[in-house]
Structure formats: structure tokens, C-alpha cells
Amino acid sequence: MLGLELVVLLGLATLLGDVLSKHVRITPPVVLLVAGVLLGFIPALREVHLRPDVVLLLFLPCCSTGRA
């Protein structure tokens, strides 16, 4: 899987997890954690390795913006 495709797929999963968390009324980090675990069971995504700086810059801000 190419890098750009992977980033788009993970970005869409993050957006869908955020929307789903609003409908289910569960905090977004919990829903995103469950979504990440479920994505880990997809065989094509098991061999993917992202650099830590990519994860920190692209996905951590979405996961950490919870409401107090």
C-alpha cells in the first residue's frame, strides 16, 4: 500500500470515528482506539509501518481534542 493511500485511509477512519463518537455519545479517543484495534485485524494493514513523526503530526491532534 502506498504512503498516500495509507494516510488517506487512516484520515478517513479518524473522521468516521469522530462522527461515530458524537452519535454514540462516547468520547472520541475511546472510539478512535477501538477503531485502531479493529483496523489492526485487516491483513493488508498488518505490514504497514508509519514513522512516528507522521503519526504525531497528522493523527494525534485529532485524537487529543476531547471536550472537558
Rosetta blueprint (number, residue, H / E / L):
1 M L
2 L L
3 G H
4 L H
5 E H
6 L H
7 V H
8 V H
9 L H
10 L H
11 G H
12 L H
13 A H
14 T H
15 L H
16 L H
17 G H
18 D H
19 V H
20 L H
21 S H
22 K H
23 H H
24 V H
25 R L
26 I L
27 T L
28 P H
29 P H
30 V H
31 V H
32 L H
33 L H
34 V H
35 A H
36 G H
37 V H
38 L H
39 L H
40 G L
41 F L
42 I L
43 P H
44 A H
45 L H
46 R L
47 E L
48 V L
49 H L
50 L L
51 R L
52 P H
53 D H
54 V H
55 V H
56 L H
57 L H
58 L H
59 F L
60 L H
61 P H
62 C H
63 C H
64 S H
65 T L
66 G L
67 R L
68 A L
